[in-house]
Amino acid sequence: MSAGLGSDFVVECSEALARIQRNPEWVGVDAYGVRSLRIRRFPYVIHYRIEGEMIVVFAIMFGGRDPSAWQGRI
């Protein structure tokens, strides 16, 4: 394991959330109206939905995990 990897993960998450905030509709929508953006450098995905003027993040989770794990949150 590399030193500072946790800090790198936080930076990548912050950058991904900033990209979502700048252009939330850039990512396609699934059947539930949820959008999913993969985090750079890490196999994690941010699942979110646009609700009016708000962006609601449901999960930041490992990309290899069963998607039904977050679907109970919507």
C-alpha positions, 0 to 999 in steps of 0.5 A: 500500500502506498503512503498518501493513497487515502489523501489521493483518493479524497482529492480525486473524489473532490475533483469528480464532485466538482466536475459533477457540480460544473456540468451535472447533465454530462453523464448519462441517466439510467432507468432510475434517473441516476447518473454514475461517474467513475472516479479517476485513478480509483475503481470507484463510482459516484452515483447521483441524481439531479433533483431540481436545483440540487444534486443528490449523491446516493453513493460513492462505492467500489465499481465492482460492487453489485449496483443493487447495493445503492438502489435502496437509497433512492 
